[in-house]
Amino acid sequence: MLSRRLFLLSLAASAAPGNKPLRGIFPIMQSPFTADDKLDLPILAKQVHFLERCGVHGMVWPQLASEYYNLTKDERLAGMETILAAGKSTRPALVIGVQADDSSAAVEYSKLATKLGADALIALPPREEKDWNKITLYYREIGAASPLPLFIQAIGNVTVQGIIDLSKAIPTLRYIKDEAGPVLSRLTEIRSKAPALNPFTGGHSKTLLDEMIRGSAGTMPASAWADLHVAAWDAFHSGDRARAANLCAKSLLLISTVDAYGMPAVKYFLHLRGLFPTYHLRRDTSRNNALDDHAKRYLAELFALLKPHLRA
């Protein structure tokens, strides 16, 4: 269970003046595309309100699950404006992904997100960069461009010590989405070595119950069944661990479909929920380029089974 000291540190970090709390379930928003493969901005705006009805504590766009690497600069700017306008009066925090192949583009995204009213920023390392000194400079420039809280999305060979060193150099970097290794042991290591940092997890929140026991500050799953994660988070933090475990088990039924069918399963579930008119990925190169009829029937059965537990 999260110790009182760690809990208070998390609250203090999440209650910075002018920012919404940064703790809890922060799904990665999916990018909807029209039948002719345009970014569907009205549906992107609807997703903001859908996630608020799901009860999420925050939302994030565009990251890996958002297919950010297949979005043009104009689409990213338009999507950012759409989300921040739609979420201006909503309760959840809005976190904007500002990663780019170079720091100048990341700084541009950071400044615009700040101007438009984002609550926090998140950035992956540059996709092809392996030199840690250059990665450090990249994050320092992002941190200098905005006073907003900054998440590092750690992937690849980013070490826990590297994250801690970065946080010492960048005052706003107090949050982590950690996907750079064995999530549970790294979560414990971060909490032990740097208790003032706030580690979030990813990986579709497969081990959410254990993550909460180890003191995670939150998680960033896909958006399609975020309300199940919210219910589990709320149950756990209200002291009902049995209900939290039951809800985590239910969400694993859906998480397994992502392992089996890839990200198209996430978008199809949003289609079943009435949010996405279409569900294709743009230039999908995954092992499953499209869902077969069996997969669609199976997801529909799961939707019917789990619908009583879904809020939106």
N, C-alpha and C positions, 0 to 999 in steps of 0.2 A: 504494500500500500504506500502511496505517496506520503512522505513524511511531512509534518507540519512546516518544518523549515523550508523544504523544497516547494511546498504549496504556496507559502507566503512569498517566496522569491519569484515564483511564476506569476502570481497576481500582481506583484509590484512591477514586473517587466511588462505585463500585458495592459497595465492601466496608465501608460504614459499619456501625458496631457495631449488632447486633440486626436487621440487614436482610440479605436474600438478595441476591446479585449482580443488578444491573439492567443486563444487557448480553446481546444476542443476539436470538433469535426469540421475540417476545411476541405471539402471535395474539390478535385480538379475538374473544372467545367469541360465538357466535350464541345467540339466545334461543329455546329450543324452546317450542312451544305445543301443547297437546292438541287433539284434534279439536273440542272445544267452546271453543277459544280461550282456555284458561287457561295461565298460565306453568307449564311442566312442570318442577317443582323436582327430582324424581328424575333426569330426563334431564340437567338442568343440572349436577347433581352428577357424573353419569357422564361428562360432557364434561371435567371436571377431570381425571379419571383417564385418559381417552382421550388428552388432550393430553400428559399426563406420559409415556404410552407412546410418543407421537410424538417425544419427546425435547426438547420445547420448553424454553426457559430461563425463561419466565414466561408469564403469561396475564392478560388484561385484560377486565373487564366492569363495567358496560354502557356501550358507546360507540355511535357511529353505526351500525356494522354489527350491533350488538346490538339495534337498534331501541329505544334507550333512551327516545326521545321518545314512544313508544307504550306505555310501561310506567307503571303507576300507582305512586304513592309506596310503597304497601304491597308491591307486587310487587318494586320495587327493594330494599326492605329485606329481604324474604324471600329474594330471590336472592342478595344480599350475604351474608346469614347462611349460606345453603346452600353457596355457593362456599368461603367461608372455613372452614366446618366440614369440608367434603370435602377441602380442601387443607391442612389443619392439619399433616399429617405428610408432605406431598409435597415433592419437591425444587424444582420451579419456584417462582419468585416470583409472588405474587398481587397484582395492581394493580387497585384499585377506582376506577371512575369516579364522581365526586362532583358533576359539573356540575348546575346547576339554573338556573332563570330569575332567581333572586335569591341573594344571598350567604348569607342566613340558612338557606335550605334546603341549600345546598352545605356550609355549616359543620356542619349536623346530620349529613349523610351522612359528612362527614370524621371527625367525632368517633366515630360508630358504627363506621366501618371501622377506625379506629385501635384502638378498644376490642376489636374482634373479631379482631384479629391480622393485618390487611393488611400487606403489605411496602412498599407505596407507594400514592400517590393520583395520579389523572389528572383533569384538568378541561378541558372545552371552555369557551370564553367563553359568557356568556348568549346565548341564541339570537337575541334581537331587539336586543341592545345594540350601539350603534355608537360611543358616547362612550368614547375610550380611557382617560380619567381614571376613569370608572366601572368599566371593565374592570380597570384596575390595582387599584382598591380591592377589587373582588371577589376577585382573586387574593391580595391581601395578607391578607384576612380568612380565606381558606382556609389560607394558609400559617401564620397565627397560631393556627389551630384544632388543628393536629396537628404533631408533630415528624417525621412520616414524609416521605421524599423525595417531591417533587411534580413531576409532568409537566405542562407546558402543552401542550394539543393545539391547535396554531396553525392556524387556518383563516381564510378571508376576507382581510381587509386587515392582518392581524398582521404587522408587519415584523420583520426580524432585529434591528434596533436596539431595537425595542420589547421583544423577548424578552430581550435583553441587559440593558436597563434594569430590567426586572422581576426578573431574577435578582440584580441588585445590591440590590434592595429586599427580596427574600424569600430568606432563607438556605437554605431547603429546596428552592427551585426550581433544580434542576441538570439537569433532563431535559426534552427536547422531543420531541413527536411533531409533525413539521412537515409540514403539508399546505396551506400558505398561499401557495404559488407554485411556481415551477420548482424541483423538489426538488433537482436535482443542483447547480445554481449556489448555491442557498441553503445546502446542506450544506457546500460548500466555504467559503462566506462565514462560516458559524458557526464552523467549525474554525479559520479564520484569525483572526477577531476575538475569539473567546471559547473558547479551547481547553479550558478547564475544564468547559464545558458538554457535555452528552451528547446529541447529536441522533439521534433515531430517525426513521424514515420510515413512510409509510403507502401509500395508493394501490395496495393489493394487491401491493406489492413488485415492480412491473413492471420496475424497473431495478436489481434487487438487486445484481447483479455490480458495476456501476459505483458504486453506493452504498458497497459494501464497500471498493472501491479508494480511494474518496474519504475513508474513515475513519468511516463511520457507526457509532454505538454499538449499533444494532440496528434492527429493523423490526417493524411491527405489522400483519401481513396478516390476512385472514380465516382461520378455524380449519380449514377442511375439508381442506386438503392442507398443513398446517403442517409435516409431516414432510419434505416435499420441500424447503421453505425451510431447515429445520434441517440436512438433509444438505448443502445448498449452503453454508450458513454454516460448518459444521464443516470441510468440505473446503477452503474458501478459507483459513480461519484455521489449518489444518494445512499450508498451502503448496501444496495441489493445486488450482491455479486452473483447470486444464483440466476436472477433474471438477466443480468449482463451476459453470463455464460450462455444462456439459452438463446439470446438474440445473436450473439457472435456465431453460434453454431448455425443458425438460420442463414446468416449472411454468407457463410462458407459454401452453402449450396450454390449461390450465385457466383461467388468468387471462383469456384471450380470451373464455371462455364468460360470465364476469361482465360484460364489456363488451357482449356480444351479448344476454344474457338477464336481466341484473340479479341482485340478491341471491338470488332463488329458486334459481338454479343452485348457489349455495354450500350452501344448505340441502339441496337434492336430493342433492348429492354426499355430505353427511353421512348422508343416508338410505341411499344406496347402500353406504356403509361400515358400515351396521348400527347407527348411533348414534341417529339421529332417526327415531322412528316416523312422524312427519308432517313436512312441509317447507314449509308455507305461511307467508307473512309476514302480520303483523297490519296490517290496513288499508293494504296496499301501494298506493302511488300511483306506482310506477315505470312505465316504458314497457312493461314486460312483467309483467302481473299474475299470470300463471301460465305454466308451461312447457308447450309443446305436445309431442306424442308424438315428433316428430323430435328435439327438444332432449333429451328423456329418453333416447332411444336413443343419441344422440351422447355424452352424459355417461357412459352405461353402457359404451360402447366405450372411452372415455378411461380409465375406471376399470380396465377389464380390461387395457389397455395399460400403465398406470402402476402397477398393483398390486404388481409386484415391487420397486418403489422405495419403497413405503409401509411404515412400521414398525408401525402399529397396526391 
